[in-house]
């Protein structure tokens, strides 16, 4: 027995689970090599942007109060703009999460009488209240913004036949969600996003195309902003924060649109000039520097999970051989017990709060009980090893993260161990 196998056994994972992991991992070398090549390119891209903008130790200094002339904040936004190949960017700790970043981008650039159209079907659950699909105080609907969506085809692709029917004279923003969210559709490649943006722009050239880029940054060598997106939006406690950012979000895109976001974030007349960085700049810079390799580790974990659970007969999205466009791996168990056992295993593999048992509960912004496993250094960080899912059919769990490949691997093996213990899986 190897020392690694012995260590897994000491942590409570039986040999049959470890052996299955070894068998699966041996088949993935070529795919992992490809992921490492993408990470190398993206690492060079980030370093090049930092060097171009003369990032220095002075950028890490603490700034407080109004934050006028916050060198680190202003340079970081130039770094993001260069990496995403956009005119401008807003990267702030005052943006609390991905949903906040999306709500900010939308509310900053929509006015009463405008229409928002989703061409990727139903948006992520927490955006339903932002838009007003589910009535909520302060929603876009309350401010006179209308909404419609074009559902995806059965195979998860864009419905190019019906998109033109949904775009009207007052359609101001078309939004595209890259990742699947709590759905079992495929996530979109940057190429697919570029195709639908080009299609929409032919119909209405002045429409703003916004992409929810959460979970997708650095998975490919290009981003949606490289294929025509006017705004790309994401969270720093996902891919681009590299596991170090303690909070924050970003919006990168056309100068005029980002300027509007700055005024919405702070105040008319103040905009991006205010908003102190409060000592988080080193973590923002270093997290962004690490993000390409951290994302690669999470991708390896997702592919490992897909291949293990596919071999065990479960429906996985994406499947074990498909190309990857985000870090999320969905596994359908068909019953709540499978989702719960999986999440308990992920929590048990965490470096923080591994002794805690996750349970489904009514989370704000969701229409059903949700279970979340996230023993993370940063609360809610889903670039760290985590899993979650709504307790409703088809009872799918959504696994993501892993700051290192060995930790992502441990999480998947522990999830399987818990499923075996509960009699849901037999090896």
C-alpha positions as CSV (number, residue, x, y, z in Angstrom):
1,X,0.0,0.0,0.0
2,X,1.4,3.4,-1.0
3,X,1.8,6.2,1.5
4,X,-0.8,8.2,-0.5
5,X,-3.3,5.3,-0.3
6,X,-2.6,4.9,3.4
7,X,-3.3,8.7,3.9
8,X,-6.6,8.4,2.1
9,X,-7.5,5.4,4.3
10,X,-6.6,7.4,7.4
11,X,-8.9,10.2,6.2
12,X,-11.7,7.6,5.9
13,X,-11.7,6.7,2.2
14,X,-11.8,3.0,1.5
15,X,-9.4,1.3,-1.0
16,X,-12.1,0.5,-3.6
17,X,-12.9,4.2,-3.9
18,X,-9.2,5.2,-4.2
19,X,-8.6,2.4,-6.7
20,X,-11.4,3.7,-8.9
21,X,-9.9,7.2,-8.7
22,X,-6.5,5.8,-9.8
23,X,-8.1,4.0,-12.8
24,X,-10.0,7.1,-13.9
25,X,-7.0,9.5,-13.4
26,X,-4.8,7.2,-15.6
27,X,-7.1,7.9,-18.6
28,X,-7.0,11.7,-18.3
29,X,-3.3,12.6,-18.8
30,X,-3.8,14.0,-22.4
31,X,-6.8,16.1,-21.3
32,X,-4.9,17.4,-18.3
33,X,-2.0,18.3,-20.5
34,X,-4.3,20.4,-22.7
35,X,-5.7,22.2,-19.6
36,X,-2.1,23.0,-18.5
37,X,-1.4,24.5,-21.9
38,X,-4.4,26.8,-21.7
39,X,-3.3,27.8,-18.2
40,X,0.2,28.6,-19.4
41,X,-1.2,30.9,-22.1
42,X,-3.6,32.7,-19.7
43,X,-0.8,33.0,-17.1
44,X,1.4,34.8,-19.6
45,X,-1.5,37.0,-20.6
46,X,-2.1,38.1,-17.0
47,X,1.6,38.7,-16.3
48,X,2.0,40.6,-19.6
49,X,-0.9,42.9,-18.5
50,X,0.6,43.5,-15.1
51,X,4.0,44.3,-16.6
52,X,2.5,46.6,-19.2
53,X,0.7,48.6,-16.5
54,X,3.8,48.8,-14.3
55,X,2.3,47.1,-11.3
56,X,4.5,47.9,-8.2
57,X,4.5,47.4,-4.5
58,X,2.9,50.8,-4.1
59,X,-0.3,49.3,-5.7
60,X,-0.8,47.3,-2.5
61,X,-0.9,50.2,-0.1
62,X,-3.9,50.7,2.1
63,X,-6.4,53.3,0.9
64,X,-9.4,54.6,3.0
65,X,-12.0,57.2,3.1
66,X,-13.1,58.6,-0.3
67,X,-10.3,56.6,-2.1
68,X,-9.4,59.5,-4.4
69,X,-6.3,58.6,-6.5
70,X,-6.2,55.0,-5.3
71,X,-3.3,53.8,-7.4
72,X,-3.7,50.1,-6.8
73,X,-7.4,50.2,-7.6
74,X,-7.0,52.2,-10.8
75,X,-4.1,50.1,-12.1
76,X,-5.9,46.9,-11.4
77,X,-8.8,48.0,-13.5
78,X,-6.4,48.7,-16.3
79,X,-5.0,45.2,-15.9
80,X,-8.4,43.7,-16.1
81,X,-9.3,45.7,-19.2
82,X,-6.1,44.6,-20.9
83,X,-6.6,40.9,-20.0
84,X,-10.2,41.0,-21.2
85,X,-9.3,43.2,-24.2
86,X,-11.9,45.9,-23.3
87,X,-11.8,49.7,-23.2
88,X,-12.4,49.8,-19.5
89,X,-13.2,47.8,-16.3
90,X,-14.7,48.2,-12.9
91,X,-13.1,46.0,-10.2
92,X,-14.2,46.8,-6.7
93,X,-14.6,45.3,-3.2
94,X,-17.8,47.3,-3.0
95,X,-19.3,44.8,-5.5
96,X,-20.4,42.1,-3.0
97,X,-21.0,39.1,-5.3
98,X,-21.7,37.9,-8.8
99,X,-25.4,38.7,-8.6
100,X,-24.6,42.2,-7.4
101,X,-22.2,42.7,-10.3
102,X,-24.9,41.6,-12.8
103,X,-27.6,43.7,-11.1
104,X,-25.2,46.7,-11.2
105,X,-24.4,46.3,-14.9
106,X,-28.1,46.0,-15.8
107,X,-29.5,48.8,-13.6
108,X,-26.7,51.1,-14.7
109,X,-27.5,50.7,-18.4
110,X,-31.3,50.2,-18.5
111,X,-33.9,53.0,-18.2
112,X,-37.7,52.9,-17.8
113,X,-39.3,51.7,-21.0
114,X,-36.3,49.7,-22.0
115,X,-36.4,45.9,-22.6
116,X,-34.0,43.2,-21.4
117,X,-33.9,40.0,-23.4
118,X,-32.3,36.7,-22.4
119,X,-31.4,34.6,-25.4
120,X,-30.1,31.8,-23.1
121,X,-33.5,30.9,-21.6
122,X,-34.1,31.2,-17.9
123,X,-31.4,33.1,-16.0
124,X,-29.8,31.9,-12.7
125,X,-32.2,31.8,-9.8
126,X,-31.0,34.9,-7.9
127,X,-31.4,37.0,-11.0
128,X,-35.1,36.3,-11.1
129,X,-35.7,38.8,-8.3
130,X,-33.2,41.3,-9.8
131,X,-35.2,41.2,-13.1
132,X,-38.6,40.9,-11.4
133,X,-39.6,37.5,-12.8
134,X,-40.3,36.8,-9.1
135,X,-41.6,40.0,-7.6
136,X,-39.0,41.7,-5.4
137,X,-38.4,45.1,-3.9
138,X,-36.2,47.2,-6.2
139,X,-36.4,44.9,-9.2
140,X,-35.9,46.2,-12.7
141,X,-39.6,45.6,-13.3
142,X,-40.5,48.1,-10.5
143,X,-38.5,50.6,-12.5
144,X,-40.4,50.0,-15.7
145,X,-37.9,47.7,-17.4
146,X,-39.7,44.9,-19.3
147,X,-38.2,41.4,-19.8
148,X,-38.6,38.5,-22.2
149,X,-36.6,35.4,-22.9
150,X,-36.0,33.0,-25.7
151,X,-35.8,29.5,-24.4
152,X,-33.0,27.2,-25.6
153,X,-33.7,24.3,-27.9
154,X,-34.0,20.8,-26.5
155,X,-30.3,20.1,-27.2
156,X,-29.4,23.3,-25.2
157,X,-28.4,25.4,-28.2
158,X,-29.6,28.9,-29.1
159,X,-33.0,29.2,-30.9
160,X,-31.9,31.3,-33.8
161,X,-35.3,31.0,-35.4
162,X,-37.1,32.8,-32.5
163,X,-34.5,35.2,-31.4
164,X,-35.4,37.9,-34.0
165,X,-39.0,37.8,-32.8
166,X,-37.9,38.7,-29.3
167,X,-35.9,41.8,-30.2
168,X,-37.8,45.0,-30.5
169,X,-37.2,48.7,-30.9
170,X,-37.0,49.1,-27.1
171,X,-34.7,46.2,-26.6
172,X,-31.7,47.7,-24.9
173,X,-29.7,44.8,-23.5
174,X,-29.4,41.2,-24.6
175,X,-28.0,39.0,-21.8
176,X,-26.3,35.6,-22.2
177,X,-25.5,33.4,-19.3
178,X,-22.4,31.4,-20.1
179,X,-22.7,28.8,-17.3
180,X,-25.6,26.4,-16.8
181,X,-26.6,27.7,-13.3
182,X,-29.0,25.3,-11.7
183,X,-30.0,23.8,-15.0
184,X,-28.9,20.7,-16.8
185,X,-28.2,22.3,-20.1
186,X,-24.6,22.5,-21.6
187,X,-22.6,25.6,-20.8
188,X,-21.7,27.8,-23.8
189,X,-18.3,28.0,-25.4
190,X,-16.9,31.5,-26.2
191,X,-17.2,30.6,-29.9
192,X,-21.0,29.8,-29.4
193,X,-21.4,33.1,-27.5
194,X,-19.7,35.0,-30.3
195,X,-22.0,33.4,-32.9
196,X,-25.2,34.5,-31.1
197,X,-23.7,38.0,-30.4
198,X,-23.0,38.4,-34.2
199,X,-26.5,37.2,-35.0
200,X,-28.1,39.6,-32.5
201,X,-26.0,42.6,-33.7
202,X,-27.1,42.0,-37.3
203,X,-30.7,42.3,-36.1
204,X,-30.1,45.4,-33.9
205,X,-26.6,46.8,-34.2
206,X,-26.9,49.2,-31.2
207,X,-28.1,46.6,-28.7
208,X,-25.8,46.0,-25.7
209,X,-24.7,42.4,-25.4
210,X,-23.9,41.4,-21.8
211,X,-22.4,38.1,-20.8
212,X,-22.6,36.6,-17.4
213,X,-19.1,35.2,-17.3
214,X,-19.3,33.6,-13.9
215,X,-17.3,30.3,-13.6
216,X,-15.9,30.7,-17.2
217,X,-12.9,33.0,-16.8
218,X,-9.6,31.4,-18.0
219,X,-11.2,28.1,-19.0
220,X,-10.4,29.0,-22.6
221,X,-7.7,31.2,-24.1
222,X,-10.3,33.8,-25.1
223,X,-13.2,35.5,-23.3
224,X,-16.6,36.7,-24.5
225,X,-15.2,40.2,-24.8
226,X,-12.9,38.9,-27.5
227,X,-16.0,37.9,-29.6
228,X,-18.1,41.0,-29.4
229,X,-19.6,41.2,-25.9
230,X,-20.1,44.8,-24.8
231,X,-19.9,43.9,-21.1
232,X,-18.6,40.8,-19.3
233,X,-19.5,40.4,-15.7
234,X,-18.2,38.1,-12.9
235,X,-17.4,37.5,-9.3
236,X,-14.0,37.7,-7.6
237,X,-14.8,34.8,-5.3
238,X,-15.0,32.6,-8.4
239,X,-12.3,32.1,-11.0
240,X,-10.6,35.5,-11.3
241,X,-10.1,36.0,-7.6
242,X,-7.8,32.9,-7.5
243,X,-9.0,31.9,-4.1
244,X,-7.4,35.0,-2.5
245,X,-9.9,37.8,-3.1
246,X,-12.1,38.1,0.0
247,X,-14.9,39.8,-1.8
248,X,-15.6,41.7,-5.0
249,X,-16.8,41.6,-8.6
250,X,-15.8,43.0,-12.0
251,X,-17.5,44.4,-15.1
252,X,-15.3,44.8,-18.2
253,X,-16.4,46.4,-21.4
254,X,-17.1,49.5,-23.4
255,X,-16.0,52.8,-21.7
256,X,-19.5,54.4,-21.7
257,X,-21.1,51.3,-20.2
258,X,-18.5,51.0,-17.5
259,X,-18.7,54.7,-16.7
260,X,-22.5,54.2,-16.2
261,X,-21.7,51.3,-13.8
262,X,-19.4,53.5,-11.8
263,X,-22.1,56.1,-11.3
264,X,-24.6,53.5,-10.3
265,X,-22.2,51.8,-7.8
266,X,-21.4,55.1,-6.0
267,X,-23.4,58.2,-6.9
268,X,-24.1,60.5,-9.9
269,X,-21.3,63.0,-10.0
270,X,-18.9,60.8,-8.2
271,X,-18.6,57.6,-10.2
272,X,-15.4,55.7,-10.2
273,X,-13.4,58.4,-8.6
274,X,-14.5,57.2,-5.1
275,X,-14.5,53.8,-3.4
276,X,-11.4,53.0,-1.4
277,X,-9.8,49.6,-1.7
278,X,-9.4,49.2,2.1
279,X,-6.3,47.0,2.0
280,X,-7.5,44.2,-0.3
281,X,-5.4,45.2,-3.3
282,X,-2.6,42.7,-2.8
283,X,-5.1,39.8,-2.6
284,X,-6.9,41.1,-5.7
285,X,-3.6,41.3,-7.7
286,X,-2.2,38.1,-6.4
287,X,-5.5,36.2,-6.8
288,X,-5.7,37.4,-10.4
289,X,-2.1,36.3,-11.0
290,X,-2.9,32.8,-9.6
291,X,-6.3,32.6,-11.3
292,X,-5.2,30.7,-14.5
293,X,-3.6,27.9,-12.6
294,X,-6.3,27.7,-9.9
295,X,-8.9,27.5,-12.7
296,X,-6.9,24.7,-14.3
297,X,-7.0,22.8,-11.0
298,X,-10.8,23.2,-10.7
299,X,-11.2,22.1,-14.4
300,X,-9.2,18.9,-13.7
301,X,-11.5,18.2,-10.7
302,X,-14.6,18.7,-12.8
303,X,-13.4,16.3,-15.5
304,X,-12.3,13.7,-12.9
305,X,-15.8,13.9,-11.3
306,X,-17.5,13.6,-14.7
307,X,-15.6,10.5,-15.6
308,X,-16.0,8.8,-12.2
309,X,-19.8,9.4,-11.9
310,X,-20.4,8.6,-15.6
311,X,-18.6,5.2,-15.1
312,X,-21.0,4.6,-12.2
313,X,-24.0,5.1,-14.5
314,X,-25.1,8.6,-13.6
315,X,-26.1,11.3,-16.1
316,X,-23.4,14.0,-15.9
317,X,-23.3,17.4,-17.6
318,X,-20.9,17.8,-19.4
319,X,-20.1,14.2,-20.0
320,X,-16.7,12.7,-19.4
321,X,-15.3,13.5,-22.9
322,X,-16.9,16.8,-23.8
323,X,-15.0,20.1,-24.1
324,X,-15.2,22.4,-21.1
325,X,-16.4,26.0,-21.0
326,X,-16.8,26.5,-17.3
327,X,-15.7,24.8,-14.1
328,X,-19.1,23.4,-13.0
329,X,-19.8,19.7,-13.1
330,X,-23.4,18.6,-12.7
331,X,-24.4,15.1,-11.6
332,X,-28.0,13.9,-11.7
333,X,-28.9,11.6,-8.9
334,X,-32.6,11.5,-9.4
335,X,-33.3,11.6,-5.6
336,X,-32.5,14.1,-2.8
337,X,-30.5,11.5,-0.8
338,X,-27.8,11.4,-3.5
339,X,-27.4,15.2,-3.6
340,X,-27.2,15.4,0.2
341,X,-24.7,12.6,0.5
342,X,-22.5,14.1,-2.2
343,X,-22.5,17.5,-0.5
344,X,-21.7,15.9,2.9
345,X,-18.6,14.2,1.3
346,X,-17.4,17.5,-0.2
347,X,-17.8,19.2,3.2
348,X,-15.9,16.4,4.9
349,X,-13.0,17.0,2.5
350,X,-12.8,20.7,3.3
351,X,-9.8,22.3,5.1
352,X,-12.3,24.6,7.0
353,X,-15.4,23.3,8.9
354,X,-14.9,19.7,7.8
355,X,-16.7,18.7,11.0
356,X,-19.9,20.5,10.0
357,X,-22.8,18.6,8.3
358,X,-24.5,20.6,5.5
359,X,-28.3,20.4,5.4
360,X,-30.8,21.8,2.9
361,X,-32.3,25.2,3.9
362,X,-34.4,28.0,2.4
363,X,-31.7,30.4,1.1
364,X,-32.5,34.0,0.1
365,X,-33.0,34.3,-3.7
366,X,-34.0,30.7,-4.4
367,X,-37.4,29.1,-4.9
368,X,-36.6,25.8,-3.2
369,X,-34.4,24.5,-0.4
370,X,-30.8,24.5,-1.3
371,X,-27.9,22.5,0.1
372,X,-24.4,23.9,0.0
373,X,-21.1,22.4,0.9
374,X,-18.4,25.0,1.2
375,X,-15.7,24.6,3.8
376,X,-13.8,27.5,2.4
377,X,-11.3,30.1,3.5
378,X,-13.6,32.8,2.0
379,X,-17.2,32.4,2.8
380,X,-19.2,31.3,-0.3
381,X,-16.1,31.1,-2.5
382,X,-17.0,28.7,-5.3
383,X,-13.5,28.6,-6.8
384,X,-12.7,26.7,-3.6
385,X,-13.9,23.1,-3.3
386,X,-17.6,23.4,-3.1
387,X,-20.9,21.7,-4.2
388,X,-24.5,22.8,-4.0
389,X,-27.9,22.1,-5.5
390,X,-31.6,22.8,-5.2
391,X,-33.6,20.0,-3.6
392,X,-36.0,19.6,-6.5
393,X,-36.1,17.4,-9.6
394,X,-34.0,16.2,-11.3
395,X,-32.0,16.3,-8.0
396,X,-28.7,17.3,-9.6
397,X,-25.7,18.4,-7.6
398,X,-23.3,21.1,-9.0
399,X,-19.7,20.6,-8.1
400,X,-17.0,23.2,-8.7
401,X,-13.7,24.5,-7.5
402,X,-10.6,23.2,-5.9
403,X,-7.7,25.6,-5.4
404,X,-5.3,22.7,-6.1
405,X,-5.9,19.5,-8.2
406,X,-5.0,17.2,-5.3
407,X,-7.7,18.9,-3.1
408,X,-10.3,18.7,-5.9
409,X,-9.4,15.0,-6.3
410,X,-9.8,14.4,-2.5
411,X,-13.2,16.1,-2.6
412,X,-14.5,13.8,-5.4
413,X,-13.2,10.7,-3.7
414,X,-14.8,11.7,-0.4
415,X,-18.1,12.5,-2.1
416,X,-18.1,8.9,-3.5
417,X,-17.1,7.5,-0.1
418,X,-20.2,9.1,1.5
419,X,-22.5,7.8,-1.3
420,X,-21.1,4.3,-0.7
421,X,-21.5,4.6,3.0
422,X,-25.2,5.6,2.6
423,X,-25.8,2.6,0.3
424,X,-26.6,4.8,-2.7
425,X,-23.5,3.6,-4.7
426,X,-22.0,0.1,-4.5
427,X,-18.5,-0.6,-5.8
